[in-house]
Amino acid sequence: MDAADAAHAAFDPWSPEFVADPYPVYERLRATGRAHWYAPTRQWLIPHYEDVSALLRDRRLGRTYTHRFSHEEFGRPAPDPAHEPFHTLNDHGLLDLEGADHSRIRRLVSKAFTPRTVERLAPTVRRLAAGLVADLVAAGGGDLQAAVAEPLPVAVIAEMLGIPEEDEERARLRPWSADICGMFELNPSEETARRAVRASIEFSDYLRELIARRRVDPGEDLISGLLGVTELTEQEMISTCVLLLNAGHEATVNTTVNGWWTLFRHGVRPDVDPGKLSTAVEELLRYDTPLQMFERWVLDDIELGGVVIPRGSEVALLFGSANRDPARFGPSADALDLTRADNPHITFGAGIHYCLGAPLARLELTAVFAELLRQAPGLRLAAEPVRKPGYVIRGFEELLVEV
């Protein structure tokens, strides 16, 4: 077995050992090529920063192919009809749209994430973060994920969408999101698909009912604002709201928890000075990337390092590997450097699918880290955490801490 074959064999996204620390395998993949065929998922693995960054911007690739080809023309089977509610919800969302539809919806939704809009949210975000951390401190500790990391971004997105606090469905937002996001893992099981379908139906039904309420009694929220946009269908509005929740909190939740785990392991703390804390947050986003992989369909043949990847293929862009590539981040790429100034990580993507909510995620992360550092300077790990089994979305089951 040569070095490339050995690297392929070591890439095992269903192995707990690999999921716990995939970075040594990424190093081997980078050392042995620019494009690696991975038979278990029938994808080309792309591990280098320069290639991942370029392909995210390359219009010969797409999140979907149905704007140009039928399933038959593209050589792919049609989705399982039993999964239709999930695909209807997912396929009408901004993340999986291409072409004119993507441009149209992104233009409409981007108004909710302008720097001015996000800055207006800052006092609310800081107030929520301060309250959640105060409760954790008063309790002497607990699960940092359940007590702080999850409630903050979910509450912010719920406020933006105008989901009333008294609606019992508000407590189901995070579980619904988790079940839907399960379909973004590699080769999801049929049970994962069933949970995603059920969550898609329940979440869509709730939003449809909430939209009907807002038609009668509009407010200052995003849903009420979108109702005045004639270019949006109701399904596009529902899919957009679900995407905003899913994409709007996953990075914040997992960067908070992965970040604190990283700080505990290294025995360091960021400086609470706002500028220095912001720099440290960017490094935590790079160092242990919350979304390890992003997939693209090849719409026209591409060539990478002498390898022709034909139309109809799927590439797996390894964000986690790209963010540790010494060719871009220098010899200290595998080191945690909370003062790293030159840090063009691709955690939020690039190109037309660059994360709209990145400014909001950064606001939430700096707010929650600032409050934890201020209110709980002696925060420490209470138990060894257990990683979630998924590879693509990198996180923990819980992170128990003591104050």
KATACOR-V982591 format. One record per pair of residues at least 6 apart in sequence whose C-alpha atoms are under 7 Angstrom apart, sorted by the first residue. I is the first residue (numbers start at 1). J is the second residue. Records with the same first field share a line. If there is no record, write none. Layout:
I = J + J
This chain:
3 = 32
4 = 29 + 32
7 = 25 + 28 + 29
8 = 38
10 = 25
11 = 25
12 = 18
13 = 19 + 391
16 = 389
19 = 391
20 = 387
23 = 321
26 = 47 + 321
29 = 47
30 = 47 + 48
34 = 46 + 47 + 48 + 304 + 305
35 = 44 + 45 + 46 + 304
36 = 44 + 45 + 46
37 = 43 + 44 + 45
38 = 44 + 45
41 = 187
43 = 313 + 314 + 315 + 316
44 = 314 + 315 + 316
45 = 315 + 316 + 317 + 318
46 = 52 + 315 + 316 + 317 + 318
47 = 317 + 318 + 321 + 322
48 = 321 + 322 + 325
49 = 322 + 323 + 325 + 328
52 = 317 + 322
53 = 350
56 = 350 + 351
57 = 350 + 351
60 = 298 + 299 + 300
61 = 296 + 297 + 298 + 299
62 = 98 + 296 + 297 + 298 + 299
63 = 96 + 97 + 296 + 297
64 = 96 + 97 + 98 + 297
65 = 297 + 299
67 = 98
71 = 77 + 78
74 = 312
75 = 312
83 = 193 + 197
85 = 197 + 200 + 201
86 = 196 + 197 + 200
89 = 200 + 239
90 = 96 + 239
91 = 97
92 = 235 + 236 + 239
93 = 236 + 239 + 240 + 243
94 = 102 + 105 + 106 + 240
95 = 353
110 = 356
113 = 356 + 357
118 = 359 + 360
122 = 363
125 = 156 + 364
126 = 367
128 = 152
129 = 152 + 367 + 368 + 371
130 = 371
132 = 147 + 148
133 = 148 + 371 + 372
136 = 142 + 147
137 = 376 + 403
140 = 402 + 403
141 = 401 + 402 + 403
142 = 400 + 401 + 402
143 = 398 + 399 + 400 + 401
144 = 399 + 400 + 401
145 = 257 + 398 + 399
149 = 253 + 256 + 257
150 = 253
153 = 249 + 252 + 364
154 = 245 + 249
157 = 245 + 248
160 = 221 + 222
161 = 221 + 222 + 223
162 = 221 + 222 + 223
163 = 170
176 = 199 + 203
177 = 246
179 = 195 + 196 + 199
180 = 196 + 199 + 200
182 = 192 + 196
183 = 192 + 193 + 196
185 = 390 + 391 + 392
204 = 238
207 = 238
211 = 223
214 = 224
218 = 224
248 = 357
251 = 290
252 = 361 + 365
254 = 290 + 394 + 395
255 = 284 + 285 + 290
256 = 365
257 = 399
258 = 288 + 395
259 = 284
263 = 269
264 = 381
270 = 277 + 280 + 338
271 = 277
272 = 370 + 373
277 = 366
278 = 366
279 = 338 + 339 + 340 + 341
280 = 338 + 339
281 = 366
283 = 337 + 338 + 340
285 = 347
286 = 323 + 345 + 347
287 = 323 + 336
289 = 320 + 347
290 = 393 + 394 + 395
291 = 319 + 392 + 393 + 394
292 = 318 + 319 + 320 + 392 + 393 + 394
293 = 316 + 317 + 318 + 319 + 320 + 392
294 = 316 + 317 + 318
295 = 314 + 315 + 316 + 317
296 = 314 + 315 + 316
297 = 312 + 313 + 314 + 315
298 = 310 + 311 + 312 + 313 + 314
299 = 311 + 312
300 = 310 + 311
301 = 308 + 309 + 310 + 311
302 = 308 + 309 + 310
303 = 309
319 = 346 + 347
323 = 345 + 346
324 = 333 + 334
325 = 333
326 = 333
348 = 354 + 355 + 358
349 = 355
376 = 403
378 = 403
379 = 401 + 402 + 403
380 = 401 + 402 + 403
381 = 400 + 401 + 402
382 = 400 + 401 + 402
383 = 400
385 = 396 + 398 + 399
386 = 396 + 397 + 398
387 = 395 + 396 + 397
388 = 395 + 396 + 397
